[in-house]
């Protein structure tokens, strides 16, 4: 008999393992320090590129738009500020304070927050790509309906933070405090929660589907999933 030459159809395709990949900020080797940075924050619209800002106190400022590219901020205090829009691209913030600041339109591309205070920050519907948040205090921060792509959180304190409806697919949480954080309706496919504290994490059974957890976390989530461990 003549063979048709057709290959048999595969019954199922093997799922590819997710590989985390975050790009770091693209910063010049030498960045000049900005002169009189306080005067810059007296403007309604601020645009900065390739500059370093250190030891700035601009608490309570109201800024219509802030655009920064290839900048480094160290010990910059922007607590209780209001921003109509904030766009940061290739920016590193070290020891900065954005507590209780409200940002109506936040876009982050290759941004690092290192030991920063983000307590009570309000930035709903933010768009974040290649983000690192390393240590610091992020309690009560609000990121409702935000999108995180290639986001890495390490040693963060997100206790009672609000990620309702956020897309955290593929994000990494290492040694983070997620106690009582709100993640209902969030997308957690391939999100790695291993090593973080998740007691009291607010979510539903369908929300945790596809997340990566360790054994102790699985035991905490078991009642949520209707699983009995004996």
Secondary structure as GFF3:
##gff-version 3
##sequence-region A 1 230
A	DSSP	alpha_helix	37	40	.	.	.	ID=ss1
A	DSSP	beta_strand	45	49	.	.	.	ID=ss2
A	DSSP	beta_strand	52	54	.	.	.	ID=ss3
A	DSSP	beta_strand	62	74	.	.	.	ID=ss4
A	DSSP	beta_strand	82	94	.	.	.	ID=ss5
A	DSSP	beta_strand	102	103	.	.	.	ID=ss6
A	DSSP	beta_strand	106	114	.	.	.	ID=ss7
A	DSSP	beta_strand	127	134	.	.	.	ID=ss8
A	DSSP	beta_strand	147	154	.	.	.	ID=ss9
A	DSSP	beta_strand	172	174	.	.	.	ID=ss10
A	DSSP	alpha_helix	205	208	.	.	.	ID=ss11
A	DSSP	alpha_helix	215	225	.	.	.	ID=ss12
###
